[in-house]
């Protein structure tokens, strides 16, 4: 490995097409406390927490297959002690000497998280200083100026990261990261107030044929049009997001099983009747799941996904409600 790559200020991992680790730079090893021999030959999923493995299967692998790259994916890796470390990941497939590789770069997010914590702590110190009124005005002014400076810095960082982290670049709707935050919020409301909510997972039928027949450019147009349809039809309190590849999710607030299935079937009809440019006709399969006392973040996704594949097995262009 080139010494500049080995010691550059971001992590670097090179994989083969079986997603086994071929090379890893010194920066990533220092961050995770592994040595090179412990990682070489391992599957990349061996370093992922369970929830992040789902992200790889639903988003990372489809993106690598269709686009040969992944941009700005928020992900966690385990270090040697089993601690979860947050990163922003970029990945791209390369060819060299007749072989294919997947190169990954990783930027640690821990410093930004620590920075926010430091800012909150600094604000508390300022409030205490005003309450006690036992510090000189000059010292208070210096602290205030430093906080104001940090607030502007944080605002700039926040605006940039919100744009990157919460919005799907292609379709302009929410991405998986924002969806996960909203799912956690809905679960919290359910625990506090028992407000029901449901989840739809929507998958385009035969989307590979669209790309193979008309090209990826038309495929991107189809994804964008579908996002518009889902967003326009959704209730203002619903969360419509691109889950990854040709899959979309919708969180339906204050919605029980019966209502969720009816909404899903209306989406089926709406999409099937839409006048699609170039391809003329398109259908989707939908899986529905409603949150209850036995559910958690992973199981409701799993149950909606199982219902989705039941829709596929039953002939596509339909919605299926998960039943225990």
Secondary structure, DSSP 8 states (H G I E B T S, - for coil): --HHHHTSSSEEEEE-TT-BEEEE-HHHHHHHT--HHHHTT-BGGGGS-HHHHHHIIIIIHHHHHHHSEEEEEEEEEE-TTS-EEEEEEEEEEEEETTEEEEEEEEEE-HHHHHHHHHHHHHHHHHHHHHHH--S-HHHHHHHHHHHHHHHHHHHHHHHHHHHHHHB-TTT-SB-HHHHHHHHHHHHHHHHHH---EEEEEEEETTHHHHHHHH-HHHHHHHHHHHHHHHHHHS-TT-EEEEEETTEEEEEEET--HHHHHHHHHHHHHHHHHS-BTTTB---EEEEEEE--TT--HHHHHHHHHHHHHHHHHTTSSSEEE---
